[in-house]
Amino acid sequence: MRRRNPDFAGRETEIARLRESLLKESKAVPQALHGMGGVGKTQLALEYAHRFADQYDVVWWIDAEQPDEIPVHYTELANRLGLAKPDAGAEANARALLSHLGTRERWLLILDNAEDPAQVEPWLAQGPGHTLITSRNPNWAGTARATPLNVFTRTDSLTYLQGRAGSMDDEQADTLAADLGDLPLALAQAAGVIANGGVSLDLYHQLLVTNTTQILEKGDAPGYPAPVAATVTIAVDRLTDRHPDSVALLRLVALLGPEPIRNTWLESVRPRLTTIPGAPDDPMWLHEALSPLSRYGLARTEPQSFQIHRLTQAVLRDQFLPDQSAAMRKDATALLSAANPGDPQSPDNWPGWAALTPHLTAHHLAPTEQPELRPTLLDAAHYLIRSGQTRTARDLAATTHTAWATTMGEDHPDTLTSAQFLGHATADLGEHAEARRIIEETLIRRRRTLGHDHPDTLRSAHNYAITLCNLRQYRAAAELLEDVRNRQRRTLGDNHPDTANATQSLANALTALGRPFEAQRLLGSQKHQKKSRFRRKRR
C-alpha cells in the first residue's frame, strides 16, 4: 500500500460520493473513477483507502497500467493470504484469489491507472467486497460504474495552495488557480516551486505565458508520476502513430479557448480544414477523432461538445513547428468564422454567441490579425453590448480598435465600427465624458469618409446625441436628433427601424426640455404612419 499523501486537501464531496456509491450495492459493483491526467484520481483513491482502512480486512493496491501484470499483483496478495501455490503460476494463483474473495467481505482492491476495460474485466473480483478503478478512459459501461473526476473547485484550489504556500493571500491564490485551470497536478507543481523559493509569484505568472512547457516541467508534486508537460506529451506521443486525426484535431483546438467547443462547428467546416488528415466527407470523422482523445484523458466529451484543459492546450502550442503554426491558425480562423451564429441583436442567437465569444477572444490565435474574422469579431462585440455584458464588450472593442487602427488605419470602415461599439460600451458603463470623445471622433471621421447621409454616419450622429442627453445637454441633442431623423426619413424612409429609433430619442429629448406635447405629437405621427402602412399592406 502506498504511503498517505500528507498534502492531500479538498475533495470531501467526491470522497463522500465515492463511499456512498461503494456501499449502496448489495453486491458491490466496481467503481471506475475517470478523468484527465493530473486531475488527482490516484490521490483520491489513496486518500479513500487510508481514510477507510479500518472498514476493511484486506486493502490491496495494483498498478494496472499493464494489464498483463495484474495476475502477478494478485499472486502477491494470494501469497500474503496463504493461498498461493508456488508451482501453479501467476494466472492460476490469481484465479484462486478471485475465487476466495468471492466468499469474503470487507476487502478493497484498487486498480490504479487501468486503461482498457476489455483487458481489465476478466480480472475483476466478484462478491461483497469493493473494487475501485482509476482511469483516464471514461468508457466503462458494462464493466464498472463510471464516475467522472473533474478539476478542483476554486475553494479546494485555494485551500491547497495556501496550505502548501501559506504566503499567498486569497486574491493571489485565486489568480494562480485560474491560470492553472484548477488542475491539481499543476497546483502541486506551482506550490512546490513557489514554496521552495527562487521563483516569485509574479515571475511564475510570467513564465506560464512565455515558457509554459518549461515551467510545467518544474516543481515537486508528491504522488504524481510525472509533471503536467510530460503527462500531456506522453499521452500525445501514444496517439500520434495510431490516431493522427485525433492529434491533428487536438493541436487545432489548442489555439481556441479552454471553454467547450461545439461539435457542429467542426462538422460544418470540415472540408475547409487542411490540417486534419482523412476523408473530409466522412460523417463519422469527428467521433473517430474524439474517441481516442477521451480515452487518453486529453478531452472531456459531451454529446454535443468537447473541452480541452487550458494547460493541455498550452503544452501543445509550445510544440508547434513554424510551418504547422500558420496552417493551424488558418484552420482555426476558418472554424470560428464559419461558426458565426447570425444576427447578434436576436436573443434567439445569443446562446450560440455565448458559446463562440470566449474562443474569439483567445489571444493565442491573434484573432484581430485574421481578416476573415473581422465581421465575426464585430458581431461578437455587438452581441455583448445587446446582451448586457458591457465590460467584456468594451474590452473586445478596445482590442479590435487598437489593432485595426494600427494595421488598417483609423478611417477604415471596420476600425470605425469597432470605435462605434467602443463608444457605446463606454457610455453604458456610465463614463459619459470619455464616451463623448470616442463617439464624436467616430462621427467626424465617418462624415469625412462616408458623407453625412450614410447610414453608419447617421448611427454615429444618433449615438452622439444620446451621449449629449446623458450629459444633460438636451437642446444640442434635440437639434442633432431632428437633423438625423430628417436625413433618415429622406434616405431610409419613415418606417425604417433607424428612423423609428431616432424619433423615439428625439421625443425623449423634447420631454426632457419640458416640451412633452411636441414629443407626443411626434410619436403620434409615427404611430399614424405605421397604421397607414399596415392598411396599405392589407389592401
N, C-alpha and C positions, 0 to 999 in steps of 0.2 A: 504494500500500500504506500502511495506517495505521501510525503510529509505535507502537513497542512500549510496553506499559504497565510502567513501572519498579516499580510497586507490586504487580504480579501475584504471588500466593502460593498455595501448595497445588495441588490438582487433579492431582497427579502420577499417581495411579492412573487418572484419567479420560484424561489425555493418552496414557499408555501403551496404554490400551484402544483409544483412537481410532486411534493409529498402527498397532496390530496389525490392526484391522478394515480400514483402508485398504490395507494391504499384502497381506492374505491372499487376495484375489481375483485370479485370473489376468487377468480383465478387470474393471477397477475398477468397483465398484458405488457410486453416490453415497451418502454418509453424511449423514443428517439428525439434527443434534443439537437436541433439543427440550426445552423446559421453560418455566416461568413467567417473566414479565418480571422482570428484576433478578437472575436466577439465575446470570448470567455466561456465557451462551452465546457472545456476541461476544468476550468477553475470552479465553475458552478457545481459540476459533478463531484469534484474533490471536496468542496465545502459540504455538500449534502452528505457524502459518505462519512466525513468526520463528525458532522453535527448529529447524525442519527445512528452512529456506530453501535450504541448500546441497545438499539432496537433489533440488531441482527446478531446471529451466532457466527455467520461467515460473511466476510466482505472481501471481494477479490477484484483486483484491477487488471485489465487486459489491454495491452496496446494492440489495437485491432486493425491498424492501417494495412498490414499484410495479412489477408485472410488465411493464408496457408499456415501462419504461425499460431492461429487460435488454438488448435488442438494441443500444441506444445504448452501454451499457457494453462490450458485446462489440466494437462497432465501434472503440472507443478502443483495445482490445487489438489488434484486427486492424491498426489503423494503426501501432501500435508494432512489430508484426511485419512490416510492409511488405506486408500482404495487402489492405488496404482500397482500394477504388476510389472516388474522390471522387464520381462521379455515380451510384453503384449504389444508394445508400440504406442506411439502417441495417439493415433486415431482411436484405437480400442480403449485406451485408458480414458480418453475424452468422452467416449460414449458411455463408459461405466460411470463417470462423474455425472453426466447429464441424467442418466437413469436414477442415480442416487438422489440428486437434487429434486427429482420429481416426487420423492416421498418425504421431503423435508420442508419445513417452514423456516422463516427468519434468515434468509440468505439474500445477499445483494451482489450481483455481478455487474461490473461496469466495463463495457466495451468502448474504449476511447478511440476516436478518430476512425470509425468504420465508414467506408465509402460506398460499398456495393451491397445493397440489400440481398441480392440473389446469392452472393457468396457467404453472407453472414447468417442468413435464415436457417441453414441446416445445423448451425451451432448455437441456436438459442435454446436455453433451458425451459422446460415446462414445469408447471406446478405452482405452488402458492408463494414462492419467493419473488424477488424483484430483479428485473434486468433493466439497466439504464445504458442507452447508447448515445454517444456524441458523434455528430457527423456534420460535414458541410452540405451533404446531399439531403434535400427535403423530401425525396421520393421514397417514402417508407410505407405507402399504402399496402395493406395486406400482410405486412410483416411486423410493424410496430405502430404505436400511436405517436404520430409526429407532432412535436411541439416546437414552434419557432422561437429562437432566442435572438432578440434584436440588440442594438447598441444600448448603452446605459441611458437611463433617463438623465436629464440635466441635473437633477438633485443628486443622483448617485455619482455623477461625474464630479460635482463639486465636493462631495463628501470624500471621494477617493483622492482627488488632487490635494485638498487641504490636509488630509491625513498624512500624505507622504511628503508634501512640500508645504509645510504649515505657514510659510511666509506669505502665501497668496491670500489676497482678500477676495470677497465674493465676485467683484467685477472682473478681476484678473483671471480667476479660475473659470468664470463663465465665458470669457473671451477665448481662452485657450481650449476649453471643451468644445466650443463652436467650431474653432479652426480644425480640430481633430475629429469632428463629426461624432463625438461621444463614443468613439471606438475604444473599448477597454485596453487592448494591447497598446494602442498609440498613447493613451493616457499614462499607462505604466512606464513606457519608454520616456515620455516627456518628463514625468515626475522624477525618474531616475537621473536624467541629465541635469535638470534644474536643481534638484536637491543636493547633488554631489558637487555643485559649484562649477565655475568656469564658463557657464553659459547663462546669461541673464534671461529673464522672461522676454524682454524686448528683442534680444538677439534671436531667441528661439522662434518668435513670430516671424522675424525677417527671414530666417533660414527655411522656414516652412514654405515660403514663397519662392526664394531664389535657389535653394539647394534641397528640394523636397526629398528626393531619394536618399541623399547623403544623411540628412538629419533623421530620417525614418529608419536608418540602419543603426542608430546610436541609442544608448540607454539600456539600463538593466531592467528587464521585465521578468521577474522570477515566475516560473511556472509555465511560461510560453516557450515553445520550441524554437521560434525564430522571430526576428523583428518584422515590422509591417512590410518594409520594402521586400525582404526575402520571401515572406509569405505570399505576396502578390506575384512576384517573379516566378517562384516555383510553380504555382498554380497555372500561370500563363504558359510556362515552358511545357508543362504536361499536355496542354491543349494544342499547342502550335502545330504539331505534325498531324494529329488525327482530326482536328476540327479547325482548319484555318479560317472558315467563315465566322466561327464564334470569336476568334481572336481579332479578326478584322472589325467585326461589329463592336467589340469591346473597346478597341482603340478609337473607333469613330466617335462613340458617345463619350469618350473621355474628354472631348472638347466641349461637351454640354455641361449644364449644371448638375448638381447631385440630386435634384428632385426627380420624381417619377417621369418616365418617358413613355408616351402613348404608343402602343403598337401600330395604330393606324397611321401615324406619321411616317414610319418606315415602310409600311406596306404600300402607301400611295406613291412614294418617291423611289422605290427600289430600282426601276430601270435607269435612273439617273445616277446611281451610286457606282462609281468606278472602282472603289477600294474594296468592295465586297465580292469575293470570288463566287463562282457558281452561276446557275441559270437565273437571270433576272426575272423570268416569268414563272418561277416555281412558287406556287401558292403556299407551300409549307416551309419556305426558306427561313422565315423568322422563328418559327417553332423549332426547327432543326438547329438554328444558331443559338437560341436562348437556352435550350435544354442543358447542354454541357456547362454553360456559364452558371446556371442554377445548381447543377450537380457539384461543381467545384467551389461553390460559395462565392462566386465573383459577381453574381447578380441576384437581386431579390425580385422574383417574378410574381405578378398578379395576373388574373385573367385578361386584363386589357392594358397592362403597362408593366414596366420593369424599372429597376432602380440600381444604380451603381454607387458604392460609397465614395465620398469625395477623396479619400486617401488612395483608394484603388485607382481612381482617375488620375490623381497627381503622379503616382509612380509610373503609370503608363505614359503620361505626357512626357516625362523625363526620358523615356526610352525611344521617343520618336526620332527617326532619322530625318535629315533635311528634306529629302525628296518625298518621304511619307507625309511630313507635316503639311506641305502645300496641298497634296491630294486629299488628305483628311479634312483640311479646312474647307476645301471646295465642296466636298460631300456634305459636311455639317451645315454649310451655308445653304445648300440646295434643300436639305431636310427641313430646316427651320423656315425657309421661305415658303415651301410647299405646305407647311403646317398652319399657315395663316387661317384663323377660324372665320374670318369675314368681318362684316360691319362692326367696328368697336363700340358704336353707340347703342347697339341692340343688346339688351340684357340676356337674350337667348344665347348669344355667343360668348358671354362672359366666362362661363366655366372653361371653355376652350382657351380663352386668353389667360385665365388664371394658371392653367397648366403650362402654357407656352412661355409666358413672360420671364420666369426665372431663368430659362435657358437662353433667352435673348440677351440677358444681362451678364452671362458668363464671360468674364474678361479674357479667358484663355483663348476664345475664338476670335477675339478682337472684332466684334460684330460691326462696329462703326466703320471698319476698313473694308467691309464687303458691300459693294454697290447693290448687289441683288437683295440685300436685307434692308435697305433704306426704307422702302414702303412699309415693311412689316414693323420696323422699329418705330416709325411714326404712328402707325396704328396702335401699337402697344402703349405708347405714351398717351394717346387719345383715350384708350380703354382705361388706363389707370386714373386719368382725370375724371372720366364719366362715372367710374365705379367708386370714387371717393378715396382712392389711395394716393393722396396728394403728394406726400413727401417722396414716395417712390417715383411718382410721375415727374416731379421736379428733378430728382437725381438723374433719371434717364434722359430727360430733355436737356439738362445741362451737359451731360456727357456727349450726346449726339451733336449739340450745337457747337460745343468747343472743338470737337473733332472735325466736323464738316466745315466750320468757318476757316479752319487751318488748311484743310486739303482742297476744298472746292470754292472757298470764298464766302464772304458774309452775305452776298447778294444771290447766292444760288437758291432756287426755289425750296429745296429740301432743308437748307440751313434756315431759311426764313420760317418754314413751317415748324421746325424744332424750336425756333425762338418764340413763335406764337404760343406753343404749348408750354414753354418755359415761363412766359409771362402769365399765362392762365394759371398754372400751378402755383406760382409765386403769389399771385393775388388770392388764390384760395387758401393759402397759408396765412393770410392776413398781413403780408408785407407789401402794403399798397404803394408806398413810395418807390420801392425797388421795382415792383411790377409796372408802375407807370413808365419808368425809364426804359425797361425792356420793350414794352408794348409800343411806346412812342417811337423808338428807334426802328422797330419792325415795320410800323406803319409808314415811316418816312422812306425806308428802303423799298417797300412794296409800291408806294406811289411812284417812286422814281423808275423802277424797273418794270412794273406791270401796268401802270396807269391808275387813275383814280376810280375807274368803274369796274375793275377786275373783281370777281367775287372774293378772292383772297384778300385784296386790299380793303374791301368793304367789311370783311370779317375783322381785320385788324382795327379798322376805324370803330367798329362796334365794341370790340374789346377795350379800346382806349376810352370810349365814352363810359363804359361800365366802371373802369378804374377811376375816372373823374367823379362818378357818383359815389364810389367808395371813399373818396377823399372829400366828399360833400361839396363838390364843385358842380352843382346841379344845372346852373344856367349854361355853362360851357358844354356840359354833357348833352343837354336838350338840343342845343343848336347843332352839335355834331350828329346826334341821332336823327334829327329831322333831315339833314343832308344825306345821311346813309340811307334812310328809308326812301327818300325820293329817288336816289340813284338805283336802289334795288327794285323799286316799282317799275322803273323805266327799263332796266336791263333783265330782270328776272321775273317780273310780274307780281301782281298783288297777292297771289296765293302761294308763292314760294315760301318754304319754311324760314329762310333767312329774312325775308320781308316781314313775316309774322313776328319773328323774334325781335326785330328792330322796332316794330310797332309797339309791342309789349314793353320793351325797355324805355321807349320814348314816353309812353303813358306813365310808367313808374317815375321817371324824372319830372314830368309835369306835376304829378301828385306831390312829390317832394318839394316842388316850388310853390305849392299852395294853389294849384290850378287843376283841381280834381274834375271840374266839369269838362274842361278841354280833354282830359285823359279819358273820361267816359265816352265823349263823342268820338274820339279816335278809335277806341275799342269797339264801340257800337258800329262804326263804319266798317271795321274789319269783319265783324260778325255778319253784317248785311252782305258784304262781298262774298263771304263763304256760302251764305244761303242762296244767293243768286247763282253762284257757280253750281251748287247742288241741283237747283231747279233746271238749269240748262243741261246738266248731265242726264237728268231723268227724262227730259224731252228727247 
